[in-house]
Amino acid sequence: MTIDQDKLGELLGTFVGDLGATIAAGNVVVGHRLGLYRSLADGPATQEQLAQRTGTDPRYVTEWLRGQAAGGYVSYDPATEQFSLTPEQAFALADPDGPLYLPGAFVLALGALRAESQITDAFRTGAGMGWHEHHEDVFSGCEMFFRPGYVANLVSSWIPALDGVAGKLAAGGRVADVGCGLGASTVLIAQAYPKAAILGSDYHEASVDLARKRAAEAGVGDRARFEVASAQTFSGTGYDLVATFDCLHDMGDPVGAARHIRQALDADGTWLIVEPLAADTTAGNLNPVGRVYYSFSTFLCVPNARSQPGGFTLGAQAGEPAIRQVAEQAGFTRFRRATETPFNVVFEARP
Ligand SMILES: C[S@@+](CC[C@H](N)C(=O)[O-])C[C@H]1O[C@@H](n2cnc3c(N)ncnc32)[C@H](O)[C@@H]1O
C-alpha cells in the first residue's frame, strides 16, 4: 500500500477540525445552558469578569473561553486579555429567540448522540428507535434548531408562496399542523392569522404537552388546539391548509399519512410540505449540508421510520422525486416546488 502524504495530510486536517468540533459541541451547550454567550454579548470580559457575571467558576470559564476563541466562536484581544463577541458571533450565538441560534443545533446533536449504543445495536439488528425513545434534549434541541428558520420564513415567504392560502387564513381558515413537535410552527401560524383555527398534532405525547404550554405562553392557546395523534389518524376534515414541517420523511408510512391528509383537506385545500433541502441524487448531497442531514438522519429519522409500520425509510435527504411520489401515490394531482432556503425546500400539493 502506498500512502500519498498530501492526501493523508488533507484527511488529517479534516480530522482535527472535526474532532475539535465534536468535543466543542459539549462546550457550546454549556455556554447555552449557563448564559455565557448571552453575558459576553453584553460586553467584553476577562475570564474572572465573565465568571462573576454568570455566577460560574473562573477556572472552568477560562478553559471554556480559550477553547471557544480557538474555534472562532468567541474573540480574544491579547492586548487587554479580554474576550468578546463580534456582532456576527452575538447574532448567531446569543439570542435564542433570534433568526439564528447555533447552540440549539448542538443541543439537538448531543441529545441525539446519547442514543449511540442503541443505534449501534440497530445497525446489527435493523430494529427501529422511535422519536419518543430519545433523550428530552432531542425535542427541545429540534425546536431550537428549526424555529429560527420558521420565524424567518414561514409567514413572510413560505405561506405567501402557496396559491391563495395567505388570503384564506387571513379571513379565518382551518389549519392542521401535523407532526408539530413542540408547536413552533403552530404558534407562529396562530400569531400571524388570528382568525384562523389551528390544530397541532403529534404522536409523541410529551411533545404535545409542551406545545400546549408554548401556545398558552404565547397567548394563542384559545385558537391553537393540540391532540396526540399520528399523521395517519389526526382528527378533522375540511382543512384549508395541512402542514408537515420536517417530519414526512421521518414516518414509516408517509403514503398513509398523505392519504389521510388528502381526505382531511377541503376540495380546494393545500398540503404544505417542508422538507430538508436535498438534491435528487446521493452524489448531489455529498456536501456539508448533506453531511449534517445524513448524520442526523442516521440517529433520528431512519430509526424513527423503522420503528413504525409502513416499510418506508425516506431519510432526511429524500429529495424531490421521492416526496413527489409519496404525494402522487396518495392521489394528489398537483405538486410543485413553491420555494426554498439554504436548508429547507417547500412543496405545495393539491388534491
Ligand atoms: C424532526 S421533528 C419536527 C417537529 C416539528 N414539526 C418541527 O418542525 O419543529 C419530527 C416530528 O415528527 C413526529 N412524528 C414522527 N412520526 C410521526 C407520525 N407517524 N405521526 C405524527 N408525528 C410523527 C415526531 O414525534 C416529531 O415531533
The ligand as an SDF file (V2000), in Angstrom:
LIG
                    3D

 27 29  0  0  0  0  0  0  0  0999 V2000
  -37.8980   16.4800   13.2280 C   0  0  0  0  0  0  0  0  0  0  0  0
  -39.2930   16.5730   14.2740 S   0  0  0  0  0  0  0  0  0  0  0  0
  -40.1360   18.0160   13.6440 C   0  0  0  0  0  0  0  0  0  0  0  0
  -41.0860   18.5980   14.6540 C   0  0  0  0  0  0  0  0  0  0  0  0
  -41.7950   19.8770   14.2130 C   0  0  0  0  0  0  0  0  0  0  0  0
  -42.6120   19.6760   13.0460 N   0  0  0  0  0  0  0  0  0  0  0  0
  -40.7890   20.9750   13.9340 C   0  0  0  0  0  0  0  0  0  0  0  0
  -40.6020   21.3220   12.7700 O   0  0  0  0  0  0  0  0  0  0  0  0
  -40.1910   21.5020   14.8880 O   0  0  0  0  0  0  0  0  0  0  0  0
  -40.2900   15.2370   13.6890 C   0  0  0  0  0  0  0  0  0  0  0  0
  -41.6100   15.1030   14.4220 C   0  0  0  0  0  0  0  0  0  0  0  0
  -42.4140   14.1230   13.7620 O   0  0  0  0  0  0  0  0  0  0  0  0
  -43.1220   13.4210   14.7400 C   0  0  0  0  0  0  0  0  0  0  0  0
  -43.5580   12.1490   14.1470 N   0  0  0  0  0  0  0  0  0  0  0  0
  -42.8040   11.1120   13.7400 C   0  0  0  0  0  0  0  0  0  0  0  0
  -43.5680   10.1520   13.2060 N   0  0  0  0  0  0  0  0  0  0  0  0
  -44.8400   10.5900   13.2650 C   0  0  0  0  0  0  0  0  0  0  0  0
  -46.0880   10.0600   12.8510 C   0  0  0  0  0  0  0  0  0  0  0  0
  -46.1760    8.8820   12.2490 N   0  0  0  0  0  0  0  0  0  0  0  0
  -47.1970   10.7890   13.0840 N   0  0  0  0  0  0  0  0  0  0  0  0
  -47.1220   12.0050   13.6750 C   0  0  0  0  0  0  0  0  0  0  0  0
  -45.9660   12.5650   14.0870 N   0  0  0  0  0  0  0  0  0  0  0  0
  -44.8390   11.8650   13.8700 C   0  0  0  0  0  0  0  0  0  0  0  0
  -42.1440   13.2830   15.8910 C   0  0  0  0  0  0  0  0  0  0  0  0
  -42.7840   12.9620   17.1000 O   0  0  0  0  0  0  0  0  0  0  0  0
  -41.5060   14.6680   15.8710 C   0  0  0  0  0  0  0  0  0  0  0  0
  -42.1790   15.5510   16.7030 O   0  0  0  0  0  0  0  0  0  0  0  0
  1  2  1  0
  2  3  1  0
  2 10  1  0
  3  4  1  0
  4  5  1  0
  5  6  1  0
  5  7  1  0
  7  8  2  0
  7  9  1  0
 10 11  1  0
 11 12  1  0
 11 26  1  0
 12 13  1  0
 13 14  1  0
 13 24  1  0
 14 15  1  0
 14 23  1  0
 15 16  2  0
 16 17  1  0
 17 18  1  0
 17 23  2  0
 18 19  1  0
 18 20  2  0
 20 21  1  0
 21 22  2  0
 22 23  1  0
 24 25  1  0
 24 26  1  0
 26 27  1  0
M  CHG  2   2   1   9  -1
M  END
$$$$
